[in-house]
Amino acid sequence: MKKIDSKSIKVFALLLLFFSFKGQAQWNFKSNYFKIHINNKGFITSMKNTTVTPNKEFSQSDKTSPLLCLYNTSKKKYYEPQQAEFDKKNNTLTLKYQNGSVAKVVLVPKTKYLKLTLQSLTKREEIDDIQWGSYHTNITNLFGEIIGVARDTTKTVNYSIGVMALNDQTTGGLSNTEGEAAPFQYIIHSPDKKKFPLPANLHEGQVFSIGGDGISDVAFYSHPEEYYRILYGNAAMIDNKGQVYVTYHTKDRTKKRDIFFSLIPMLQTNIPNHHEVAPIPNVDYIGSSIALWGSPDSTALTDVLQNIVLSEGLPYPKVNGKWVKDPARYTPDVTSEGNLFDSIVSYTKQLGFKAIEANDLEYYKVNRAHKGYIDGKNFEIKPFKFTSGNKSHKEFTNISNSQGIFMGRHTIATALAPNTKDSSPIPSDSLCYLQKRLLVKSISATDTIIEVNDPKYLGEIASWEGHCKNLNMVKIGKELIHYLGVSKTAPYRLLNIKRGYWNTTPAPHKSNEDIYKLQVTINYGYDGLIPDLNLQDAIAEDYADVAKINGIYFMDLDGQEFLFNTGQGYYGVKRFFRKMFERAAFHKIDYIRITGATLSEGSWHYQSVWNVGGGKNMYDVEKRVWGSSTSEGKDIRDVAYANFFPATFGGNFGIKKDSKVEDYEHIQAISVGVGATYMLGINQKNVESCPQKYQIFKAIRTWEDARAANAFPDDLKRKLANPKKSWMLERGKDKNTWILFEKINGAKVNPITLTRAKGY
């Protein structure tokens, strides 16, 4: 044997120490209920439930979960971390990537979640987006695609893993999602393979179009089978084995972007449009932050998610002192019919409801010209009909608000309707546009030959939704010009010109003036232009001004999907609601009740309920099924429940002369059991024709009082959710107790005493 010198021994010892250190360079991080393991490449290799012994593993064995990915849009390429180091003193992970980028992520364990924040990123010139995850779990039960959660609701497992954004620029979904709003479509997923086995021709993760022609929202919902799951986001999705993975991301919005977007890309009535998305100064991915959490599913909402929201200063609307997301605050509303309001506040109070939507009135259309005074400076307009004399919004809300009942309006979100401020006759210079071109030759006020420097994409009919020809227009200066098509050969001309569209003033325009192809809504009464983000901010504040001046604290945002039309996805939605609620706080308005046409990661924190649709599309009382004419009720129920949000029956169950108490006992039992709200149709003449009206009021109020007292335990809710059972609830000996009976063949049996929960 050759003699080994001392220098060789030292080198060998150093190498041994180095490789020993590298092998041990892996780290555990934990909260009260959750522990993750991160390896020396920057991947989460373990996610465990620490509330059970032995700790149950939820990380997938066959899929990697990178802590943070980088994304290059032009190359459509992801970069996963290659190497990780952890500075325990500063709670900082340093992640190195193949492209040479180095990211620093601060990871701070909190009591009930792990907080991750991107502190810095080097060599970032080609990095347009950063992505947290995807974090792959082996959970196959429920996935909350809106807020990003994997849920196992079974009693044997009872565990959830999720992510929540901690600032506006961080949004749910994948970096490569076009337009940052996930496609509205069906995906195949069985939440219980024994109970709902998939047929041989379907497999997990298979995607299908929604139903109908893409215009009628009722027809969207076309699959009653439980394994057809409609999608309202992609913050959580499932793989081809039905396993749930969770993803959030943040975009560098300081760069101009080009997208090809439709929310419903599979249908010809909603094909994608090319959209040049304007940059937003100072909205970057540096500072992007998430809460990564795991906990028992049964307490995740009120324990962990509520803790994250409060700890991180996220929006926290409250109703009667409790978080609006608390199931004890899933209160139904009233929707008015018949255009007579004498008794509607009285009815609503007797029911135990807290808000009335004045659905008799035509859609409220944003018009900043009113400066919040929608009935005139002296409230001289009186749209509410009373036999004693009509009333303004302010006069009506003076009556309702003093009794703890809000009045609301059916609005058209941010649509700028014809002949309103910002649209016409003098259009704003802060409108959202799809494409920007130049006028080649000067034109007079009457010319119909309009030459453009580049015809690219100008042949598309504006808006991804509906592609309504009457809304296809450009803006030059202060003039709107309708057109259809562009010539195929040079010189390129806009075709079928109508000057001075929407009552704007035809005017001469000089060569090289900007031509803006405008982003628009749809027609069918929703006709409007879309504001850019700056004008959207002003509209959000106008909503709060309208609330303050007129006492309107309930807004039903129909056309809520128009918030996606800026091209800024869920960030644009968050920004709109934040501006509205900040302005409301300035006015010292504690709470604005929000419902609307959709639900997204952008609106989840702010939105109280999701009372869309109605009638037998949502719930059929006679057949006791969720949606007998379409699958809308079932589809929205499943989305809402999976995302810790109240489900809905929509506008429904109007009280009429033949209405019976037992039907409303059933409605309330299902409402409490599933966690659903609705808008009860109230027509004063119909109500007065009902012999059982007071018994119906009393029955509903009894259920609502017990719900508000959080008197229904979870095991009982599961029984109430079964539509085959019948129930009756009576008041107990005092205001803190109730007696629940099951009804079998008309007889009251099996009484259960319910008691007000502590703190309620």
Rosetta blueprint (number, residue, H / E / L):
1 M L
2 K L
3 K L
4 I L
5 D L
6 S H
7 K H
8 S H
9 I H
10 K H
11 V H
12 F H
13 A H
14 L H
15 L H
16 L H
17 L H
18 F H
19 F H
20 S H
21 F H
22 K H
23 G H
24 Q H
25 A L
26 Q L
27 W E
28 N E
29 F E
30 K E
31 S L
32 N L
33 Y L
34 F E
35 K E
36 I E
37 H E
38 I E
39 N L
40 N L
41 K L
42 G L
43 F E
44 I E
45 T E
46 S E
47 M E
48 K E
49 N E
50 T L
51 T L
52 V L
53 T L
54 P L
55 N L
56 K E
57 E E
58 F L
59 S E
60 Q L
61 S L
62 D L
63 K L
64 T L
65 S E
66 P E
67 L L
68 L E
69 C E
70 L E
71 Y E
72 N E
73 T L
74 S L
75 K L
76 K L
77 K E
78 Y E
79 Y E
80 E L
81 P E
82 Q E
83 Q E
84 A E
85 E E
86 F E
87 D E
88 K L
89 K L
90 N L
91 N L
92 T E
93 L E
94 T E
95 L E
96 K E
97 Y E
98 Q L
99 N L
100 G L
101 S L
102 V E
103 A E
104 K E
105 V E
106 V E
107 L E
108 V E
109 P E
110 K L
111 T L
112 K L
113 Y L
114 L E
115 K E
116 L E
117 T E
118 L E
119 Q E
120 S E
121 L E
122 T L
123 K L
124 R L
125 E L
126 E L
127 I L
128 D L
129 D E
130 I E
131 Q E
132 W E
133 G E
134 S E
135 Y E
136 H E
137 T E
138 N L
139 I L
140 T L
141 N L
142 L E
143 F E
144 G E
145 E L
146 I L
147 I L
148 G L
149 V E
150 A E
151 R E
152 D E
153 T L
154 T L
155 K L
156 T L
157 V L
158 N L
159 Y E
160 S E
161 I E
162 G E
163 V E
164 M E
165 A E
166 L L
167 N L
168 D L
169 Q L
170 T E
171 T E
172 G E
173 G L
174 L L
175 S L
176 N L
177 T L
178 E H
179 G H
180 E H
181 A L
182 A L
183 P L
184 F L
185 Q L
186 Y E
187 I E
188 I E
189 H L
190 S L
191 P L
192 D L
193 K L
194 K L
195 K L
196 F L
197 P L
198 L L
199 P L
200 A L
201 N L
202 L L
203 H L
204 E L
205 G L
206 Q L
207 V E
208 F E
209 S L
210 I L
211 G L
212 G L
213 D L
214 G L
215 I L
216 S L
217 D L
218 V L
219 A L
220 F L
221 Y L
222 S L
223 H L
224 P L
225 E L
226 E L
227 Y L
228 Y E
229 R E
230 I E
231 L L
232 Y L
233 G L
234 N L
235 A L
236 A E
237 M E
238 I E
239 D L
240 N L
241 K L
242 G L
243 Q L
244 V E
245 Y E
246 V E
247 T E
248 Y E
249 H E
250 T E
251 K E
252 D L
253 R L
254 T L
255 K L
256 K L
257 R E
258 D E
259 I E
260 F E
261 F E
262 S L
263 L L
264 I L
265 P L
266 M L
267 L L
268 Q H
269 T H
270 N H
271 I L
272 P L
273 N E
274 H E
275 H E
276 E E
277 V E
278 A L
279 P L
280 I L
281 P L
282 N L
283 V L
284 D L
285 Y L
286 I L
287 G L
288 S L
289 S E
290 I E
291 A E
292 L E
293 W E
294 G E
295 S E
296 P L
297 D H
298 S H
299 T H
300 A H
301 L H
302 T H
303 D H
304 V H
305 L H
306 Q H
307 N H
308 I H
309 V H
310 L H
311 S H
312 E L
313 G L
314 L L
315 P L
316 Y L
317 P L
318 K E
319 V E
320 N L
321 G L
322 K E
323 W E
324 V L
325 K L
326 D L
327 P H
328 A H
329 R H
330 Y L
331 T L
332 P L
333 D E
334 V E
335 T E
336 S E
337 E E
338 G L
339 N L
340 L L
341 F L
342 D L
343 S L
344 I H
345 V H
346 S H
347 Y H
348 T H
349 K H
350 Q H
351 L H
352 G L
353 F L
354 K L
355 A E
356 I E
357 E E
358 A L
359 N L
360 D L
361 L L
362 E L
363 Y L
364 Y E
365 K L
366 V L
367 N L
368 R H
369 A H
370 H H
371 K L
372 G L
373 Y L
374 I L
375 D L
376 G L
377 K L
378 N L
379 F L
380 E L
381 I L
382 K L
383 P L
384 F E
385 K L
386 F L
387 T L
388 S L
389 G L
390 N L
391 K E
392 S L
393 H H
394 K H
395 E H
396 F H
397 T H
398 N H
399 I H
400 S H
401 N H
402 S L
403 Q L
404 G L
405 I L
406 F E
407 M E
408 G E
409 R E
410 H E
411 T E
412 I L
413 A L
414 T L
415 A L
416 L E
417 A L
418 P L
419 N L
420 T L
421 K L
422 D E
423 S L
424 S L
425 P L
426 I L
427 P E
428 S L
429 D L
430 S L
431 L E
432 C L
433 Y E
434 L E
435 Q E
436 K E
437 R E
438 L E
439 L E
440 V L
441 K L
442 S L
443 I E
444 S L
445 A L
446 T L
447 D L
448 T L
449 I L
450 I E
451 E E
452 V E
453 N L
454 D L
455 P L
456 K L
457 Y L
458 L L
459 G L
460 E L
461 I L
462 A L
463 S L
464 W L
465 E L
466 G L
467 H L
468 C L
469 K H
470 N H
471 L H
472 N L
473 M E
474 V E
475 K E
476 I E
477 G L
478 K L
479 E E
480 L E
481 I E
482 H E
483 Y L
484 L L
485 G L
486 V E
487 S L
488 K L
489 T L
490 A L
491 P L
492 Y L
493 R E
494 L E
495 L L
496 N L
497 I L
498 K E
499 R L
500 G L
501 Y H
502 W H
503 N H
504 T L
505 T L
506 P L
507 A L
508 P L
509 H E
510 K L
511 S L
512 N L
513 E L
514 D E
515 I E
516 Y E
517 K E
518 L E
519 Q L
520 V E
521 T L
522 I L
523 N L
524 Y L
525 G L
526 Y L
527 D L
528 G L
529 L E
530 I L
531 P E
532 D L
533 L H
534 N H
535 L H
536 Q H
537 D H
538 A H
539 I H
540 A H
541 E H
542 D H
543 Y H
544 A H
545 D H
546 V H
547 A H
548 K H
549 I H
550 N H
551 G L
552 I L
553 Y L
554 F E
555 M E
556 D E
557 L E
558 D L
559 G L
560 Q H
561 E H
562 F H
563 L H
564 F H
565 N H
566 T H
567 G L
568 Q L
569 G H
570 Y H
571 Y H
572 G H
573 V H
574 K H
575 R H
576 F H
577 F H
578 R H
579 K H
580 M H
581 F H
582 E H
583 R H
584 A H
585 A H
586 F H
587 H L
588 K L
589 I L
590 D L
591 Y L
592 I L
593 R E
594 I E
595 T E
596 G E
597 A L
598 T L
599 L L
600 S L
601 E L
602 G L
603 S L
604 W L
605 H L
606 Y L
607 Q L
608 S L
609 V L
610 W L
611 N L
612 V L
613 G L
614 G E
615 G H
616 K H
617 N H
618 M L
619 Y L
620 D E
621 V L
622 E L
623 K L
624 R L
625 V E
626 W L
627 G L
628 S L
629 S L
630 T L
631 S L
632 E H
633 G H
634 K H
635 D H
636 I H
637 R H
638 D H
639 V H
640 A H
641 Y H
642 A H
643 N L
644 F L
645 F L
646 P L
647 A E
648 T E
649 F E
650 G E
651 G E
652 N E
653 F L
654 G L
655 I L
656 K L
657 K L
658 D L
659 S L
660 K L
661 V H
662 E H
663 D H
664 Y H
665 E H
666 H H
667 I H
668 Q H
669 A H
670 I H
671 S H
672 V H
673 G H
674 V H
675 G H
676 A E
677 T E
678 Y E
679 M E
680 L E
681 G E
682 I E
683 N E
684 Q H
685 K H
686 N H
687 V H
688 E H
689 S L
690 C L
691 P L
692 Q L
693 K H
694 Y H
695 Q H
696 I H
697 F H
698 K H
699 A H
700 I H
701 R H
702 T H
703 W H
704 E H
705 D H
706 A H
707 R H
708 A H
709 A L
710 N L
711 A L
712 F L
713 P L
714 D H
715 D H
716 L H
717 K H
718 R H
719 K H
720 L H
721 A L
722 N L
723 P L
724 K L
725 K L
726 S L
727 W E
728 M E
729 L E
730 E E
731 R E
732 G L
733 K L
734 D L
735 K L
736 N L
737 T E
738 W E
739 I E
740 L E
741 F E
742 E E
743 K E
744 I E
745 N L
746 G L
747 A E
748 K E
749 V E
750 N E
751 P E
752 I E
753 T E
754 L E
755 T E
756 R L
757 A L
758 K L
759 G L
760 Y L
